């Protein structure tokens, strides 16, 4: 799916920078952090609810984001994102663990690629995926590693650098 495949947009300020939500119909299809605040458009009913839930999560008041999403990617990417979605608030896993759980234990690097192409970070909590030794590795959301550290700290997760 192309980022342009949406009909509504909402951008709002947050502790991790501006968050932009894109929706098609009544489902969120894309989320990005650290963007510029630009004009909103469209009238998707999921946008105000998603903003409310994400804001509550970032204030430490909500642990589960449960509005409608629609993720577009390869079958492999979708399997990785589904596995990440099972990681609860305050929990972490590793790229190797995800590879093992989706039945492809040698695909650790490919899992990393799928994690990095997650279209809806925060909703599919890719910040909860760490390197094999428990170290923080890359993060494509917001300001990168500082954003990942902030999100993990919000959830009470201690990390190694």
N, C-alpha and C positions, 0 to 999 in steps of 0.2 A: 504494500500500500504506500502511496505517496503521501507526504505530509499535507499536500494540497487536497486530498480526498476527505473533505469535511465540509460542513455547512454552518458551523457556529464556532465562535471563539470567545474566550473570557481570559483576561489577564488580571492578576491581582498581586499585591505586594505581600511578602512573607518573610520570616526570619532567615530563609535560605535564598533570598532574592525574589525577584518577580517570578511568578509561576504562570505559565500559559497553558490553558486547557483547550484542546480542540475536540469537537464532537461531530458526529454524523448521526442525525436523527436523535435518538434518546440514549446514545452510548458515547462514552469518552473513548477516543481513538489515539490520542497523543497527549503527552504532558512533557513540558520542558521547564527547567528551572534556570534562573539567572538571565532571563531575557529582558528586553526593554518592555515597558508598559506601553502598549499601543491600543488603538481603538478596538473595542469589542464589536461583534456582529453576530447575527443569527439569534434564534430564540430556543435553542435546545433546552428542554426542561431539566436535563441532567447537570448542566453547568452550575446553577446556583447551589444545588445539593452537593456537588463535588467540591465546590469552593468551601462550603460550610464544613464538610467533613475533613478536608485537608487542613483547613485552618485550625480546627479542633485538635487534630492529630499533632500539628506543629506546636500547639500550646501544651501538649502532654495530656490532653483530656480524652482523646479517643485512640483506641488501639487497633481498630479494624476499619478499613475503608471498604464500604460495601455498596457502592453505586455501580451501575451497569457500565461495562467496558466491552470493546470489541478489538481484539488484537490480530493484526495481520502480520504474517511472517511465514517462514518455512515450517514444515512439520517438526523438524528438529528444534527450531527456535521456540515454537509453541510448547513442545515437551519441556524444554528448559524453563520457560516462563511459568508453566503450570507447577513445576517442582518448586520454583522460588516462591510461588503463591502459598505453598504449604508452610513456609517458615513464619512462625508467629512473632508478634511484637516481643522484643527483648531476646530473641533467639538468633543464632547465626549458623551457617553451614559453610562448606568449602566447595570450590569448583569441582574437586575430585569426588566429593560426596554426591553432588548433583549428577555428575557423569555416571557414577555407579548406580544411582537410583533410577536413572532413565534407561538403564540397561546397556550403556556404552562406556565402560570404565576407562577406555583409552582416549576418549574424546575430551580430555580436560581443556585443551586449548580451544576447541570448538565451542565448548560450554562458555568459556570466557568471552568468545566473540558474540554468542547469543545473549549473554548477560549484558554486554556493552551495547547491544542494539535493542534493548528493552524499550518499547515505545511509551511505556507508562510507569517510569520510576515513581516511587512512593506507593503507588497502587500495587504494583508487583515489586516488592521490596528488595530490589537488587543490592541495596546498600548493606543488606544482611549477609552477603556472600564475601567470604574472606579467603586469603591464600591458605595453603596447606598448613603452614605453621601458625595460623591465627593472625597473620599480619594483614594490615590493610593494603589492598592492591588498588589498582586504578578505579576511577569512578567518573562517568561521563556527565553526571548531573551537576547543575549549578557551577560552583567554583572547583569542582573535582574533589580531590582528597579532603580539603577542609569541610566541604559539604557532607561528605560521607562520615567524617569524624563527628560532626555536629549531630547528624541523624542517629548515629550509633549511641552517642552520649545521651541524647533525648530518650532513648530506649533503655538506658542503664547498662549498656554494653561497654566493657573495658576493652581497649584494643592495644595491639603492639605495633610500633612503627618500625 
